[in-house]
Amino acid sequence: MGISTPALAERVAPLVDAVVIGTPVVRALMASPEQAPVLTTAFAHALYPYATTETRA
């Protein structure tokens, strides 16, 4: 089953051990590269509400 939106990822997250998200990010990179990080962050927050975008050394 494809996980195509952050909302769908959020719905299935409690039921699964992992979620593979590829096509939505690739499509964002192809259509509007500057929006890919925004989409990736939305997926991260949907899967783990306390996810952060800060970089660790």
WOMOZI-V689336 format. One record per residue. PSI is psi in radians with two decimals (none if undefined). Layout:
PSI
PSI
This chain:
2.34
2.42
1.80
-0.24
2.70
-0.62
-0.73
-0.70
-0.72
-0.66
-0.67
-0.31
-0.76
-0.25
-0.15
2.86
-0.42
2.74
2.26
2.15
1.96
-1.03
-0.78
-0.66
-0.74
-0.74
-0.72
-0.72
-0.67
-0.67
-0.72
1.41
-0.58
-0.30
-0.21
-0.75
-0.60
-0.78
-0.76
-0.73
-0.70
-0.73
-0.76
-0.77
-0.58
-0.64
-0.52
1.73
-0.36
0.27
2.58
2.75
0.08
2.57
2.37
2.48
none
